[in-house]
Amino acid sequence: MPPPTTVELLWGTTQRPKRGPKPALTLDGIVAEAIALVDAEGLSALSMQRLAQRLGFTKMSLYRYVPGKEQLTALMLDAAMGEPPKAAGAQQNWRTGLRDWVEALFARYRAHPWSIELTLGVRPLGPNEMGWTEAALAALAGTGLSGSERLDTIVLLNGHARSLAQQVSSMSGDGEVQFTEQFAEMMTAASGRYPEVQAAFAEEAAAPAGKGGANDALRFGVERILDGLAVLIDQRN
């Protein structure tokens, strides 16, 4: 019997043997342990050998459940994405639905920064990831936008969440402190050549507690995208 394809594993269409001894491992358990590993050490730390050691089994044992790293990372991505946020019911308008959608997506990227790298390129989508697309399209149903326009809206919002999550992840830990120190040094070296840059950063630094930061940057971008989308929807209607 040939090994299961990535699509078969993602969508659970593989035929599992119904007889014989109870499996010592489960596919869900393997995926959960792999996610714990890369959450702690990054995607570069993942290998079938390293994962097998963490599980207390041989590498060959893992191949009974997942053919290789390509299939494993696809399963990890779909599990890390989880299910999309539930719509608040029929009274929820498209703007609220998309806002909730992108904020929840940003939170998933923040929780698992490595997932961003795995979303690149041509690849099969799992049921959770497909569910996120379905949820965003459903929020835009009845707006008068075409299928292409609704899909482009998803790309635009997803791109904003992804790029900001990447930036925030790179600034985690001591990164923000380091940047602040380096920025002060750069402004001293610049000798007043960039007054608008210096003024903007000074104003941000003086903002009340809770203002600025990743969440404000996310919401500001999302609201501007939704403002433009509202104009287009009004034109359609």
Helices and strands as residue ranges (DSSP letters): H 6-11, H 27-41, G 43-45, H 48-55, H 59-62, H 69-81, H 94-111, H 114-118, H 127-139, H 147-170, H 175-190, H 195-205, H 214-236
